Amino acid sequence: MTVFSKLEGSAMDTNFYITARSSKFPLDYAHSREDAAALLARHRDRHPDAVVESTKAYFERTRAETLASFPLSRITQRFYDAMLGVLPPQYIKGVAGFFLSEAATQNIHAQFIVHGGCTYGGYADLARESRKIWTIADVLELESRAGARTLTFDWFPGD
C-alpha cells in the first residue's frame, strides 16, 4: 500500500498534509515526504483511512468539496434577508447580487441574488485563477430544470 494518495501532486512538492475522510480537518503537516510518511504511520492507528496529500492537492480537493456543498439554489426570502444582515454585504460592479464579506474557506464566498421575485444563493469562487461567479443566466438555467425547488436548511430557524 502506498503512503501517498493519488492526489499527491508532483515530485517537486515539499509540503504535505496528512488527512483522513473520518476527520474534518487535516491531522498533521509535514515539510518533506519522509516526515509525511513517518507522521502517516503514527496517525494510521487512530485513522486507518489516513493519506498524505500535497498542500496543492488538499486545497484543490477541499475547494471542490466546499463549492459542491452549496451549489446555486433557490432559497427562502427569510434566509436571503438574514444573510443580507449577518455580515456587511460586498458587491462587485457588474455582478449579480451580493457576497458575504467573510469567506467560507479560501476565496469561496456565499453569493446571493434576487431575480424574478425569487431569491437564490450558492458558493462562488472569487479566486482569479478559478473564478466562478453566479450570473442571471445561471439562475435562468436553474429554473429551466425540471424539479427546481427551494432549498431549506435544518440549522436555520423557521425554515
DSSP file (Angstrom, degrees, kcal/mol; ACC not computed):
  #  RESIDUE AA STRUCTURE BP1 BP2  ACC     N-H-->O    O-->H-N    N-H-->O    O-->H-N    TCO  KAPPA ALPHA  PHI   PSI    X-CA   Y-CA   Z-CA
    1    1 A M              0   0    0      0, 0.0     2,-0.2     0, 0.0     0, 0.0   0.000 360.0 360.0 360.0 132.0    0.0    0.0    0.0
    2    2 A T        -     0   0    0      1,-0.1     0, 0.0     2,-0.1     0, 0.0  -0.522 360.0-146.4 -77.7 145.4    1.4    3.4   -0.9
    3    3 A V  S    S+     0   0    0     -2,-0.2    49,-0.8    48,-0.1     2,-0.4   0.648  81.5  71.8 -84.7 -14.7    1.6    6.0    1.8
    4    4 A F  B    S-a   52   0A   0     47,-0.2    49,-0.1     1,-0.0    -2,-0.1  -0.846  82.3-126.8-105.3 138.0    0.8    8.8   -0.7
    5    5 A S    >   -     0   0    0     47,-2.2     3,-1.5    -2,-0.4    49,-0.1  -0.226  29.3-105.2 -72.3 168.4   -2.6    9.3   -2.1
    6    6 A K  T 3  S+     0   0    0      1,-0.3     3,-0.4     2,-0.1    -1,-0.1   0.666 121.2  63.2 -66.2 -15.7   -3.2    9.6   -5.9
    7    7 A L  T 3   +     0   0    0      1,-0.2    47,-0.5    45,-0.2    -1,-0.3   0.232  67.2 118.0 -90.0  13.9   -3.6   13.3   -5.2
    8    8 A E    <   -     0   0    0     -3,-1.5    -1,-0.2    45,-0.2    49,-0.2   0.687  63.3-145.7 -63.3 -19.8   -0.1   13.7   -4.0
    9    9 A G        -     0   0    0     -3,-0.4    -1,-0.2    45,-0.1     2,-0.0  -0.490  40.6 -19.5  89.9-161.9    1.0   16.1   -6.8
   10   10 A S    >   -     0   0    0     -2,-0.2     3,-1.4     1,-0.1     0, 0.0  -0.255  61.5-107.5 -82.9 168.9    4.3   16.4   -8.5
   11   11 A A  T 3  S+     0   0    0      1,-0.3    -1,-0.1    -2,-0.0    -2,-0.0   0.669 116.4  66.9 -67.1 -16.2    7.7   15.2   -7.3
   12   12 A M  T 3  S+     0   0    0      2,-0.0    -1,-0.3     0, 0.0     2,-0.1   0.615  72.7 113.8 -81.2 -13.0    8.6   18.8   -6.6
   13   13 A D    <   +     0   0    0     -3,-1.4    20,-0.2     1,-0.1     3,-0.1  -0.357  35.4 172.8 -62.8 135.5    6.0   19.2   -3.8
   14   14 A T        +     0   0    0      1,-0.1     2,-0.4    18,-0.1    -1,-0.1   0.383  56.4  67.3-125.4   0.6    7.7   19.7   -0.4
   15   15 A N        +     0   0    0     17,-0.0    40,-1.9    14,-0.0     2,-0.3  -0.987  61.4 178.7-128.0 135.4    4.7   20.4    1.9
   16   16 A F  E     -CB  30  54A   0     14,-2.9    14,-2.6    -2,-0.4     2,-0.4  -0.950  21.8-146.6-138.6 150.9    2.1   17.9    2.8
   17   17 A Y  E     -CB  29  53A   0     36,-3.1    36,-2.9    -2,-0.3     2,-0.6  -0.921  15.3-141.6-110.0 143.4   -1.0   17.4    4.8
   18   18 A I  E     +CB  28  52A   0     10,-2.1     9,-3.1    -2,-0.4    10,-1.3  -0.944  37.4 173.3 -98.9 119.7   -1.9   14.1    6.5
   19   19 A T  E     - B   0  51A   0     32,-2.4    32,-2.7    -2,-0.6     2,-0.3  -0.810  22.2-165.9-127.0 164.2   -5.7   13.9    6.1
   20   20 A A    >   -     0   0    0      3,-0.4     3,-2.1    -2,-0.3    30,-0.2  -0.978  28.1-132.7-149.6 139.1   -8.5   11.4    6.7
   21   21 A R  T 3  S+     0   0    0     28,-0.4    -1,-0.1    -2,-0.3    29,-0.1   0.790 109.4  62.7 -59.7 -26.6  -12.1   11.3    5.5
   22   22 A S  T 3  S+     0   0    0     -3,-0.0     2,-0.4     2,-0.0    -1,-0.3   0.466  99.1  65.4 -79.5  -0.6  -13.0   10.5    9.1
   23   23 A S    <   -     0   0    0     -3,-2.1    -3,-0.4     1,-0.1     4,-0.1  -0.983  69.0-150.0-126.1 133.5  -11.6   13.9   10.2
   24   24 A K  S    S+     0   0    0     -2,-0.4    -1,-0.1     2,-0.1     3,-0.0   0.825  85.6  40.1 -68.0 -31.2  -13.0   17.3    9.2
   25   25 A F  S    S-     0   0    0      1,-0.1    -5,-0.2     2,-0.0    -2,-0.0  -0.771 102.1 -82.6-117.0 159.3   -9.5   18.9    9.5
   26   26 A P        -     0   0    0      0, 0.0    -7,-0.2     0, 0.0    -1,-0.1  -0.283  31.7-144.0 -57.2 146.9   -6.0   17.8    8.5
   27   27 A L  S    S-     0   0    0     -9,-3.1     2,-0.3     1,-0.2    -8,-0.2   0.809  70.6 -17.0 -82.6 -32.3   -4.4   15.6   11.0
   28   28 A D  E     -C   18   0A   0    -10,-1.3   -10,-2.1     2,-0.0     2,-0.3  -0.961  56.1-127.4-164.1 173.9   -0.9   16.9   10.6
   29   29 A Y  E     -C   17   0A   0     -2,-0.3     2,-0.3   -12,-0.2   -12,-0.2  -0.993  20.4-172.6-137.2 140.4    1.5   18.9    8.4
   30   30 A A  E     -C   16   0A   0    -14,-2.6   -14,-2.9    -2,-0.3     3,-0.0  -0.978  23.7-151.6-137.4 149.8    4.9   17.9    7.1
   31   31 A H  S    S+     0   0    0     -2,-0.3     2,-0.3   -16,-0.2    -1,-0.1   0.484  82.7  31.8 -95.7  -5.3    7.7   19.7    5.2
   32   32 A S  S  > S-     0   0    0      1,-0.1     4,-2.3   -16,-0.1     5,-0.1  -0.969  79.2-113.8-147.3 162.2    9.1   16.6    3.4
   33   33 A R  H  > S+     0   0    0     -2,-0.3     4,-2.5     2,-0.2     5,-0.2   0.881 117.3  53.0 -62.4 -38.1    8.0   13.2    2.1
   34   34 A E  H  > S+     0   0    0      2,-0.2     4,-2.0     1,-0.2    -1,-0.2   0.938 110.5  45.4 -65.2 -46.7   10.0   11.4    4.7
   35   35 A D  H  > S+     0   0    0      1,-0.2     4,-2.6     2,-0.2     5,-0.2   0.893 112.3  53.1 -62.4 -38.9    8.4   13.4    7.6
   36   36 A A  H  X S+     0   0    0     -4,-2.3     4,-2.6     1,-0.2    -2,-0.2   0.913 108.0  49.9 -63.2 -42.8    4.9   12.9    6.0
   37   37 A A  H  X S+     0   0    0     -4,-2.5     4,-2.0     2,-0.2    -1,-0.2   0.901 112.0  48.0 -63.3 -40.9    5.5    9.1    5.8
   38   38 A A  H  X S+     0   0    0     -4,-2.0     4,-1.6     2,-0.2    -2,-0.2   0.918 113.6  46.7 -66.2 -43.4    6.5    9.0    9.5
   39   39 A L  H  X S+     0   0    0     -4,-2.6     4,-2.1     1,-0.2    -2,-0.2   0.881 109.1  55.5 -66.6 -37.2    3.5   11.1   10.6
   40   40 A L  H  X S+     0   0    0     -4,-2.6     4,-1.8     1,-0.2    -1,-0.2   0.930 105.7  51.2 -60.8 -45.1    1.2    9.0    8.5
   41   41 A A  H  < S+     0   0    0     -4,-2.0     4,-0.5     1,-0.2    -1,-0.2   0.890 110.5  49.9 -59.3 -39.7    2.3    5.8   10.3
   42   42 A R  H >< S+     0   0    0     -4,-1.6     3,-0.5     1,-0.2     4,-0.3   0.879 114.1  44.0 -66.4 -38.3    1.7    7.5   13.6
   43   43 A H  H >X S+     0   0    0     -4,-2.1     4,-2.7     1,-0.2     3,-0.6   0.679  93.9  78.6 -82.8 -18.1   -1.8    8.6   12.6
   44   44 A R  T 3< S+     0   0    0     -4,-1.8    -1,-0.2     1,-0.2    -2,-0.1   0.755  83.3  65.9 -65.4 -23.3   -2.9    5.3   11.0
   45   45 A D  T <4 S+     0   0    0     -3,-0.5    -1,-0.2    -4,-0.5    -2,-0.1   0.934 117.1  25.2 -61.6 -44.3   -3.6    3.8   14.4
   46   46 A R  T <4 S+     0   0    0     -3,-0.6    -2,-0.2    -4,-0.3    -1,-0.2   0.784 134.6  35.4 -90.0 -30.3   -6.4    6.2   15.1
   47   47 A H    ><  +     0   0    0     -4,-2.7     3,-2.1     1,-0.1    -1,-0.2  -0.783  60.7 179.2-128.2  85.7   -7.3    7.0   11.4
   48   48 A P  T 3  S+     0   0    0      0, 0.0    -1,-0.1     0, 0.0    -4,-0.1   0.740  83.7  58.6 -59.9 -21.9   -6.9    3.9    9.2
   49   49 A D  T 3  S+     0   0    0      2,-0.0   -28,-0.4    -5,-0.0   -30,-0.1   0.297  78.8 133.1 -90.6  11.2   -8.1    5.9    6.2
   50   50 A A    <   +     0   0    0     -3,-2.1     2,-0.3   -30,-0.2   -30,-0.2  -0.311  29.0 173.9 -64.9 143.3   -5.3    8.5    6.6
   51   51 A V  E     - B   0  19A   0    -32,-2.7   -32,-2.4   -46,-0.0     2,-0.5  -0.911  31.6-112.9-140.5 167.5   -3.4    9.5    3.5
   52   52 A V  E     -aB   4  18A   0    -49,-0.8   -47,-2.2    -2,-0.3     2,-0.4  -0.912  33.7-179.4-104.8 131.6   -0.8   12.1    2.5
   53   53 A E  E     - B   0  17A   0    -36,-2.9   -36,-3.1    -2,-0.5   -45,-0.2  -0.979  30.4-115.2-127.8 142.9   -1.7   14.9    0.2
   54   54 A S  E  >  - B   0  16A   0    -47,-0.5     4,-2.6    -2,-0.4   -38,-0.3  -0.391  34.4-113.1 -65.5 155.8    0.4   17.7   -1.2
   55   55 A T  H  > S+     0   0    0    -40,-1.9     4,-2.4     1,-0.2     5,-0.2   0.892 118.9  53.1 -60.0 -37.3   -0.8   21.1    0.0
   56   56 A K  H  > S+     0   0    0    -41,-0.3     4,-2.2     2,-0.2    -1,-0.2   0.939 110.5  45.6 -62.9 -46.9   -1.9   21.9   -3.6
   57   57 A A  H  > S+     0   0    0      1,-0.2     4,-2.6     2,-0.2     5,-0.2   0.892 111.9  53.1 -63.3 -39.9   -4.0   18.7   -3.9
   58   58 A Y  H  X S+     0   0    0     -4,-2.6     4,-2.7     1,-0.2     5,-0.2   0.939 111.0  45.1 -60.8 -48.1   -5.5   19.3   -0.5
   59   59 A F  H  X S+     0   0    0     -4,-2.4     4,-1.9     1,-0.2    -1,-0.2   0.870 113.2  50.5 -67.5 -35.6   -6.6   22.8   -1.3
   60   60 A E  H  X S+     0   0    0     -4,-2.2     4,-2.0    -5,-0.2    -1,-0.2   0.928 113.7  45.6 -64.8 -44.5   -8.0   21.8   -4.8
   61   61 A R  H  X S+     0   0    0     -4,-2.6     4,-2.4     1,-0.2    -2,-0.2   0.940 114.7  45.6 -65.3 -48.1  -10.0   18.9   -3.2
   62   62 A T  H  X S+     0   0    0     -4,-2.7     4,-2.4     1,-0.2    -1,-0.2   0.849 110.4  55.2 -68.4 -31.8  -11.4   21.0   -0.3
   63   63 A R  H  X S+     0   0    0     -4,-1.9     4,-2.4    -5,-0.2    -1,-0.2   0.949 110.4  45.5 -61.4 -48.6  -12.2   23.8   -2.7
   64   64 A A  H  X S+     0   0    0     -4,-2.0     4,-2.0     1,-0.2    -2,-0.2   0.899 113.4  49.8 -62.7 -41.7  -14.3   21.5   -4.9
   65   65 A E  H  X S+     0   0    0     -4,-2.4     4,-1.1     2,-0.2    -1,-0.2   0.897 111.2  49.2 -64.8 -40.3  -16.0   19.9   -1.9
   66   66 A T  H >X S+     0   0    0     -4,-2.4     3,-0.6     2,-0.2     4,-0.6   0.938 110.9  49.0 -65.5 -46.5  -16.9   23.3   -0.5
   67   67 A L  H >< S+     0   0    0     -4,-2.4     3,-0.9     1,-0.2    56,-0.3   0.889 110.9  51.3 -60.0 -39.1  -18.4   24.5   -3.8
   68   68 A A  H 3< S+     0   0    0     -4,-2.0    -1,-0.2     1,-0.2    -2,-0.2   0.737  98.1  67.8 -70.1 -22.1  -20.4   21.3   -4.1
   69   69 A S  H << S+     0   0    0     -4,-1.1    -1,-0.2    -3,-0.6    -2,-0.2   0.694 115.3  22.4 -74.8 -17.4  -21.8   21.7   -0.6
   70   70 A F  S << S+     0   0    0     -3,-0.9    53,-3.2    -4,-0.6    -1,-0.3  -0.531  80.0 176.5-147.3  74.2  -23.9   24.9   -1.5
   71   71 A P        -     0   0    0      0, 0.0    50,-0.2     0, 0.0    53,-0.1  -0.302  54.0 -66.3 -72.7 164.6  -24.5   24.9   -5.3
   72   72 A L  S    S+     0   0    0     51,-0.2     2,-0.3    50,-0.1    50,-0.2  -0.317  75.1 161.5 -52.7 126.0  -26.7   27.7   -6.7
   73   73 A S  E     -D  121   0B   0     48,-2.5    48,-2.4    -3,-0.1     2,-0.3  -0.977  46.7-101.1-147.2 153.7  -30.1   27.1   -5.3
   74   74 A R  E     -De 120 150B   0     75,-0.7    77,-3.9    -2,-0.3    46,-0.3  -0.656  47.4-172.8 -73.5 136.2  -33.4   28.8   -4.8
   75   75 A I  E     -De 119 151B   0     44,-2.7    44,-0.7    -2,-0.3    77,-0.1  -0.799  27.4 -87.7-126.6 168.6  -33.6   29.9   -1.1
   76   76 A T     >  -     0   0    0     75,-0.5     4,-2.3    -2,-0.3     5,-0.1  -0.414  30.0-122.9 -75.6 153.8  -36.3   31.4    1.0
   77   77 A Q  H  > S+     0   0    0      1,-0.2     4,-2.8     2,-0.2     5,-0.2   0.870 113.7  56.8 -61.1 -36.9  -36.7   35.2    1.3
   78   78 A R  H  > S+     0   0    0      2,-0.2     4,-2.1     1,-0.2    -1,-0.2   0.903 107.6  46.3 -63.2 -42.1  -36.2   34.9    5.0
   79   79 A F  H  > S+     0   0    0      2,-0.2     4,-2.4     1,-0.2    -2,-0.2   0.928 112.2  51.2 -66.1 -44.5  -32.9   33.2    4.6
   80   80 A Y  H  X S+     0   0    0     -4,-2.3     4,-2.1     1,-0.2    -2,-0.2   0.937 110.8  48.5 -55.9 -49.2  -31.8   35.8    2.0
   81   81 A D  H  X S+     0   0    0     -4,-2.8     4,-1.2     1,-0.2    -1,-0.2   0.889 110.5  51.3 -61.1 -40.0  -32.8   38.7    4.3
   82   82 A A  H  X S+     0   0    0     -4,-2.1     4,-1.0     1,-0.2     3,-0.4   0.908 110.2  48.8 -63.8 -41.4  -30.9   37.1    7.2
   83   83 A M  H  X S+     0   0    0     -4,-2.4     4,-0.8     1,-0.2     3,-0.3   0.838 105.5  58.3 -68.4 -32.3  -27.7   36.7    5.1
   84   84 A L  H  < S+     0   0    0     -4,-2.1    -1,-0.2     1,-0.2    -2,-0.2   0.823 115.7  36.3 -63.8 -30.2  -28.0   40.3    4.0
   85   85 A G  H  < S+     0   0    0     -4,-1.2    -1,-0.2    -3,-0.4    -2,-0.2   0.521  98.4  77.9-100.9  -6.3  -27.8   41.3    7.6
   86   86 A V  H  < S+     0   0    0     -4,-1.0    -2,-0.1    -3,-0.3    -3,-0.1   0.889 109.9   0.6 -75.2 -39.1  -25.4   38.8    9.0
   87   87 A L  S  < S-     0   0    0     -4,-0.8    -1,-0.2    15,-0.0     3,-0.0  -0.936  97.5 -76.1-139.7 159.6  -22.2   40.4    7.7
   88   88 A P        -     0   0    0      0, 0.0    13,-0.8     0, 0.0    -3,-0.1  -0.429  56.7-121.8 -58.3 126.5  -21.5   43.6    5.7
   89   89 A P  E     -F  100   0B   0      0, 0.0     2,-0.4     0, 0.0    11,-0.2  -0.412  21.6-147.6 -70.5 148.0  -22.5   42.7    2.1
   90   90 A Q  E     -F   99   0B   0      9,-2.7     9,-2.8    -2,-0.1     2,-0.4  -0.952  11.1-161.6-117.1 137.0  -19.9   43.0   -0.6
   91   91 A Y        -     0   0    0     -2,-0.4     2,-0.5     7,-0.2     7,-0.1  -0.894   9.1-154.5-118.8 148.0  -20.7   44.0   -4.1
   92   92 A I    >   -     0   0    0      5,-0.4     3,-2.4    -2,-0.4    -2,-0.0  -0.992  35.7-107.5-119.9 125.2  -18.7   43.6   -7.3
   93   93 A K  T 3  S+     0   0    0     -2,-0.5     3,-0.1     1,-0.3    -2,-0.0  -0.236 103.3  10.7 -53.7 128.7  -19.5   46.1  -10.1
   94   94 A G  T 3  S+     0   0    0      1,-0.3     2,-0.4     0, 0.0    -1,-0.3   0.472 102.6 114.1  82.7   2.4  -21.4   44.3  -12.9
   95   95 A V  S <  S-     0   0    0     -3,-2.4    -3,-0.3     2,-0.1    -1,-0.3  -0.879  71.1-109.6-109.9 138.6  -22.0   41.1  -10.9
   96   96 A A  S    S-     0   0    0     -2,-0.4    38,-0.1    38,-0.4    16,-0.1  -0.375  74.3 -17.6 -65.7 138.0  -25.5   40.0   -9.8
   97   97 A G  S    S-     0   0    0     17,-0.2    -5,-0.4    14,-0.1     2,-0.3  -0.172  86.3 -68.0  74.0-158.4  -26.3   40.1   -6.2
   98   98 A F  E     - G   0 112B   0     14,-2.2    14,-2.9    -7,-0.1     2,-0.3  -0.863  32.5-134.6-133.4 166.4  -24.0   40.4   -3.2
   99   99 A F  E     -FG  90 111B   0     -9,-2.8    -9,-2.7    -2,-0.3     2,-0.3  -0.912  28.1-107.8-120.2 147.5  -21.4   38.3   -1.4
  100  100 A L  E     -F   89   0B   0     10,-2.3     4,-0.1    -2,-0.3    10,-0.1  -0.587  29.7-133.9 -68.4 137.7  -20.9   37.6    2.3
  101  101 A S  S    S+     0   0    0    -13,-0.8     2,-0.5    -2,-0.3    -1,-0.1   0.751  87.4  70.7 -70.8 -22.8  -17.8   39.6    3.2
  102  102 A E  S    S-     0   0    0    -14,-0.1     8,-0.4     8,-0.0    -2,-0.1  -0.835  86.5-125.2 -98.0 130.0  -16.3   36.6    5.1
  103  103 A A        -     0   0    0     -2,-0.5     6,-0.3     1,-0.1     3,-0.2  -0.383   1.0-142.5 -70.0 146.1  -15.1   33.7    3.1
  104  104 A A  S    S-     0   0    0      4,-3.2     2,-0.3     1,-0.4     5,-0.2   0.891  85.9 -28.1 -69.4 -41.6  -16.4   30.2    3.8
  105  105 A T  B >  S-H  108   0B   0      3,-1.0     3,-3.1   -42,-0.0    -1,-0.4  -0.912 115.9 -19.7-168.8 150.5  -12.9   29.0    3.0
  106  106 A Q  T 3  S-     0   0    0     -2,-0.3    -3,-0.1     1,-0.3   -47,-0.0  -0.203 128.6 -26.3  45.6-122.0  -10.0   30.2    0.8
  107  107 A N  T 3  S+     0   0    0     -4,-0.1    19,-2.8    -3,-0.1     2,-0.6  -0.004 105.7 120.8-107.6  26.9  -11.6   32.6   -1.7
  108  108 A I  E <   +HI 105 125B   0     -3,-3.1    -4,-3.2    17,-0.2    -3,-1.0  -0.835  36.6 174.7 -98.6 120.1  -15.1   31.0   -1.6
  109  109 A H  E     - I   0 124B   0     15,-2.1    15,-3.0    -2,-0.6     2,-0.3  -0.909  36.1-107.9-122.2 148.5  -17.8   33.3   -0.6
  110  110 A A  E     - I   0 123B   0     -8,-0.4   -10,-2.3    -2,-0.3     2,-0.4  -0.617  35.7-157.9 -73.0 133.3  -21.6   32.8   -0.4
  111  111 A Q  E     -GI  99 122B   0     11,-3.1    11,-1.6    -2,-0.3     2,-0.4  -0.936   5.7-164.6-115.9 138.5  -23.3   34.8   -3.2
  112  112 A F  E     -GI  98 121B   0    -14,-2.9   -14,-2.2    -2,-0.4     2,-0.3  -0.982   7.2-177.8-128.7 136.3  -27.0   35.8   -3.0
  113  113 A I  E     - I   0 120B   0      7,-2.2     7,-2.8    -2,-0.4     2,-0.5  -0.970  17.5-152.7-134.3 143.0  -29.2   37.0   -5.9
  114  114 A V  E     + I   0 119B   0     -2,-0.3     2,-0.3     5,-0.2     5,-0.2  -0.981  29.8 156.6-111.9 129.2  -32.7   38.3   -6.3
  115  115 A H  E >   - I   0 118B   0      3,-2.5     3,-1.9    -2,-0.5    -2,-0.1  -0.950  61.6  -4.1-153.7 132.5  -34.3   37.7   -9.7
  116  116 A G  T 3  S-     0   0    0     -2,-0.3     3,-0.1     1,-0.3    -1,-0.0   0.805 126.7 -55.9  60.2  31.5  -37.9   37.4  -10.9
  117  117 A G  T 3  S+     0   0    0      1,-0.3     2,-0.3     0, 0.0    -1,-0.3   0.506 118.6 102.2  80.2   3.7  -39.3   37.7   -7.4
  118  118 A C  E <   - I   0 115B   0     -3,-1.9    -3,-2.5   -42,-0.0     2,-0.4  -0.821  63.5-133.7-117.3 159.3  -37.3   34.7   -6.2
  119  119 A T  E     -DI  75 114B   0    -44,-0.7   -44,-2.7    -2,-0.3     2,-0.3  -0.888  21.1-172.5-115.4 145.9  -34.1   34.6   -4.1
  120  120 A Y  E     +DI  74 113B   0     -7,-2.8    -7,-2.2    -2,-0.4     2,-0.3  -0.937   5.4 178.7-136.6 153.4  -31.0   32.4   -4.8
  121  121 A G  E     +DI  73 112B   0    -48,-2.4   -48,-2.5    -2,-0.3     2,-0.3  -0.986  11.1 142.4-151.7 158.4  -27.8   31.6   -3.1
  122  122 A G  E     - I   0 111B   0    -11,-1.6   -11,-3.1    -2,-0.3     2,-0.3  -0.897  51.4 -79.9 176.4 160.8  -24.7   29.5   -3.6
  123  123 A Y  E     - I   0 110B   0    -53,-3.2     2,-0.4   -56,-0.3   -13,-0.2  -0.590  43.0-164.5 -75.7 135.5  -21.0   29.4   -3.0
  124  124 A A  E     - I   0 109B   0    -15,-3.0   -15,-2.1    -2,-0.3     2,-0.7  -0.930  17.3-131.4-119.4 145.7  -19.0   31.3   -5.6
  125  125 A D  E     +JI 132 108B   0      7,-1.9     7,-2.4    -2,-0.4   -17,-0.2  -0.870  22.0 179.8 -99.7 113.4  -15.2   31.0   -6.2
  126  126 A L        +     0   0    0    -19,-2.8     5,-0.2    -2,-0.7   -18,-0.1   0.385  38.9 123.2 -95.6   3.0  -13.6   34.5   -6.3
  127  127 A A    >>  -     0   0    0    -20,-0.2     3,-0.7     3,-0.2     4,-0.7  -0.418  65.5-130.9 -65.2 138.4  -10.1   33.3   -6.9
  128  128 A R  G >4 S+     0   0    0      1,-0.2     3,-0.6     2,-0.2    -1,-0.1   0.897 103.5  48.2 -58.3 -43.3   -8.6   34.8  -10.0
  129  129 A E  G 34 S+     0   0    0      1,-0.2    -1,-0.2    -3,-0.0    -2,-0.1   0.684 127.5  23.2 -76.4 -17.2   -7.3   31.6  -11.4
  130  130 A S  G <4 S+     0   0    0     -3,-0.7    -1,-0.2     2,-0.0    -2,-0.2   0.086  82.9 169.3-134.1  24.2  -10.6   29.6  -10.9
  131  131 A R    <<  +     0   0    0     -4,-0.7     2,-0.3    -3,-0.6    -5,-0.2  -0.096   6.7 168.7 -51.9 128.3  -13.3   32.2  -10.8
  132  132 A K  B     +J  125   0B   0     -7,-2.4    -7,-1.9     2,-0.0     2,-0.4  -0.837   6.2 171.8-141.2 101.5  -16.9   31.0  -10.9
  133  133 A I        -     0   0    0     -2,-0.3     2,-0.1    -9,-0.2    -9,-0.1  -0.907  35.0-113.4-111.4 138.6  -19.4   33.7  -10.0
  134  134 A W        -     0   0    0     -2,-0.4   -38,-0.4   -12,-0.1     2,-0.2  -0.453  35.0-168.2 -73.3 141.8  -23.1   33.1  -10.5
  135  135 A T     >  -     0   0    0     -2,-0.1     4,-1.7   -40,-0.1     3,-0.2  -0.733  39.4-103.0-121.8 170.3  -25.0   35.1  -13.2
  136  136 A I  H  > S+     0   0    0     -2,-0.2     4,-2.7     1,-0.2     5,-0.2   0.856 123.1  60.1 -62.2 -34.4  -28.6   35.7  -14.1
  137  137 A A  H  > S+     0   0    0      1,-0.2     4,-2.2     2,-0.2    -1,-0.2   0.888 103.4  50.3 -60.1 -38.5  -28.0   33.2  -16.9
  138  138 A D  H  > S+     0   0    0      2,-0.2     4,-2.4    -3,-0.2    -1,-0.2   0.899 109.8  50.6 -65.3 -39.8  -27.2   30.5  -14.3
  139  139 A V  H  X S+     0   0    0     -4,-1.7     4,-2.4     2,-0.2    -2,-0.2   0.932 111.0  48.2 -62.2 -46.5  -30.4   31.4  -12.4
  140  140 A L  H  X S+     0   0    0     -4,-2.7     4,-1.4     1,-0.2    -2,-0.2   0.886 111.5  50.2 -62.4 -39.3  -32.4   31.0  -15.6
  141  141 A E  H  X S+     0   0    0     -4,-2.2     4,-0.8     2,-0.2    -1,-0.2   0.906 109.8  51.1 -65.0 -41.7  -30.8   27.7  -16.3
  142  142 A L  H >< S+     0   0    0     -4,-2.4     3,-0.9     1,-0.2    -2,-0.2   0.930 111.2  47.8 -59.2 -46.6  -31.5   26.5  -12.8
  143  143 A E  H 3< S+     0   0    0     -4,-2.4    -1,-0.2     1,-0.2    -2,-0.2   0.746 104.7  60.6 -69.2 -23.5  -35.2   27.5  -13.1
  144  144 A S  H 3< S+     0   0    0     -4,-1.4    -1,-0.2    -5,-0.2     2,-0.2   0.705  85.5  95.0 -77.4 -18.7  -35.5   25.8  -16.5
  145  145 A R  S X< S-     0   0    0     -3,-0.9     3,-1.2    -4,-0.8     2,-0.1  -0.496  86.2-110.7 -72.6 139.1  -34.6   22.4  -15.0
  146  146 A A  T 3  S+     0   0    0      1,-0.2    -1,-0.1    -2,-0.2    -2,-0.1  -0.468 100.3  25.4 -66.2 138.7  -37.5   20.2  -14.0
  147  147 A G  T 3  S+     0   0    0      1,-0.3    -1,-0.2    -2,-0.1     2,-0.2   0.604  74.4 165.0  85.3  12.2  -37.9   19.9  -10.3
  148  148 A A    <   +     0   0    0     -3,-1.2     2,-0.3    -5,-0.2    -1,-0.3  -0.458  16.8 175.2 -61.6 129.8  -36.2   23.1   -9.2
  149  149 A R        -     0   0    0     -2,-0.2   -75,-0.7   -75,-0.1     2,-0.5  -0.882  36.8 -90.8-135.8 165.8  -37.2   23.6   -5.6
  150  150 A T  E     -e   74   0B   0     -2,-0.3     2,-0.3   -77,-0.1   -75,-0.2  -0.661  41.0-131.3 -80.5 127.1  -36.4   26.0   -2.7
  151  151 A L  E     -e   75   0B   0    -77,-3.9   -75,-0.5    -2,-0.5     2,-0.3  -0.606  24.6-168.7 -77.7 132.5  -33.5   24.8   -0.6
  152  152 A T        -     0   0    0     -2,-0.3     2,-0.5   -77,-0.1     3,-0.1  -0.866  12.2-137.9-119.8 159.1  -34.2   24.8    3.2
  153  153 A F    >   -     0   0    0     -2,-0.3     3,-1.1     3,-0.2     6,-0.3  -0.967   6.5-150.1-122.0 126.9  -31.6   24.4    6.0
  154  154 A D  T 3  S+     0   0    0     -2,-0.5     4,-0.1     1,-0.2    -1,-0.1   0.824 101.6  52.4 -60.3 -31.7  -32.2   22.3    9.1
  155  155 A W  T 3  S+     0   0    0      2,-0.1    -1,-0.2     4,-0.1    -3,-0.0   0.583  90.0  88.4 -84.6 -10.2  -29.9   24.7   11.0
  156  156 A F  S X  S-     0   0    0     -3,-1.1     3,-1.7     1,-0.0    -3,-0.2  -0.808  85.6-118.8 -94.4 119.0  -31.8   27.9   10.0
  157  157 A P  T 3  S+     0   0    0      0, 0.0    -2,-0.1     0, 0.0    -3,-0.0  -0.256  92.2  13.7 -58.9 133.5  -34.6   28.7   12.4
  158  158 A G  T 3         0   0    0     -4,-0.1    -4,-0.1     1,-0.1   -80,-0.1   0.301 360.0 360.0  89.1  -9.3  -38.1   28.7   10.9
  159  159 A D    <         0   0    0     -3,-1.7    -4,-0.1    -6,-0.3    -5,-0.1   0.445 360.0 360.0 -92.1 360.0  -37.2   27.0    7.6
